[in-house]
Amino acid sequence: MTIQEAIGILMLSPFYFKMSIAERQKLVREYCDFFNNLVKQQGELGGSKK
């Protein structure tokens, strides 16, 4: 997931706009990391089933 995609999703929450810039940056990084790790894990699980 790109930073732009994450921001687009997170902007759907009204809480996103109540956060400071530093908090938003941290949230975006954590969101991208979580999403990318989840996709990586699913790929590893899918590869082991073959």
TAURPE-V94761 format. One record per pair of residues at least 4 apart in sequence whose ideal C-beta (glycine too) atoms are under 8 Angstrom apart, sorted by the first residue. I is the first residue (numbers start at 0). J is the second residue. Records with the same first field share a line. If there is no record, write none. Layout:
I=J / J
//
This chain:
0=4 / 5 / 30 / 31 / 34 / 35 / 38
1=5 / 31
2=6 / 27 / 31
3=7
4=8
5=9 / 27 / 30 / 31 / 34
6=10 / 27
7=11
8=30
9=15 / 23 / 26 / 27 / 30
10=15 / 16
11=15
13=17
14=18
15=23 / 26
18=22 / 23 / 26
19=23
20=24
21=25
22=26
23=27
24=28
25=29
26=30
27=31
28=32
29=33
30=34
31=35
32=36
33=37
34=38
35=39
36=40
37=41
38=42
39=43
40=44
41=45
42=46
43=47
44=48
45=49
//
